[in-house]
C-alpha cells in the first residue's frame, strides 16, 4: 500500500518522534492491507486538544493516548484515509508508568491507530485478541517488545 503521510506537531512535549520514524511504523502497520493508497495525518497534540476531541467525539472526559478518525474513500477507490491524534504528554506518562521507552510506546500507538483505520477494533474480546496479535507481530518486526507482556 502506498502511504501519503502528513505529520503535525502541535505540542512542546520533548521526545516526540520524527516523521521518518512515524512513516516506518505506519508502513509496518499497513503491511498486508492490500493495494491502494493510505492517506493519513498524524497530529501530535497536548492535553487540552486531546481532551476536547475526546469529549466531542467519544463523550469521554480528559485526554487520551490516541484517537483515530477514519474517512471513507470515493466509491471504487481502494485504500484508507484517516487521522490519528496522539497526545504527547499522555504517551510520556504512560511509558514511564509502564516502564517502557517513550519511543516504544509511540511506535505502539501509531501501529494501534493505523490498525483502527484499517478496521480493527477491541470492543469485543475476540476482536481485541485479533488486534493485539497483529500489534505484537508488527512491533516485533520493528524491533519492539510485546506491549502487552511488560515482564518479558
Protein Blocks (a to p, Z undefined) as FASTA:
>chain_A
ZZddddddfbfbehiacfklmmmmmmmmmgonagcddddddddddfklmmmmmmmmnopg
cjdfbdcddddddehiacddddddddfklmmmmmmmnopafklmmmmmmmmmmmmmnopa
ckbmklmmmmmmmmmmmmmmnopacfklmkZZ
